[in-house]
Structure formats: structure tokens, C-alpha cells
């Protein structure tokens, strides 16, 4: 099992030699915690970064791996404290934002999406 965390640093670019940090744990040492670091101006390509894991000795078959991604659905209460114009603007911006799957370039056919509804 591999737990993956993506970290965006305050630097514009991260050298590939420093992009991946892998921690091994568990009784049989079969659980891995992978942290991927990207600069704020870089495209965050998870597929490419997972290929870099092989250099560190962790080979991940992307054809059989499953990626669990969280998603949010925003709704407003009937008597929300937000003005109507702000609610409409927020809904428009939220609806038109890029999905995490597209942003991180995760293979779409390997994604399990877990959602939550947030009421403001």
C-alpha cells in the first residue's frame, strides 16, 4: 500500500533529485509513504513523479494502481449569511475550477472519487 502526499513548495521549481521522499513502515515493511514535492510554477504530473519512485526502489505499476481522490460539493443554506451575489460568484468559480484529476494528471480510468457535501 502506498500513501501519496503532494506538496507545493514556495520555490518556483524543484530539482528531480529532491522531488520524491519515501518512508517505509509496517510490520512487513510493505507500506510506503511517498511525498512528492513540486514548485509553484511546475505542472504537477503524478504519472511522471511515480516513475521517479522506481529510481528510489519503489516500483508502482500504474496500470493496476488505484488513485483515491477527494471531491467537494458546495451548497448554501436557505438563510445563508452570504449575500446572494457572493453565493452566485462562489458557485460559478467553484464549478469552473479544474478537477484534481486533471490538475495532477492522474489516469482517469484508475480513479476512485470520494465526495463530501459542504453546506455554507
Secondary structure, DSSP 8 states (H G I E B T S, - for coil): -EEEEEEE-SSS---GGGSEEEEEESTTS-EEEEEEEE-TTS---HHHHHHHHHHTT----TTT--EEEEEEEEE--TT-SS-HHHHHHHHHHHHTS--HHHHTT--GGGEEEEEEEEE-
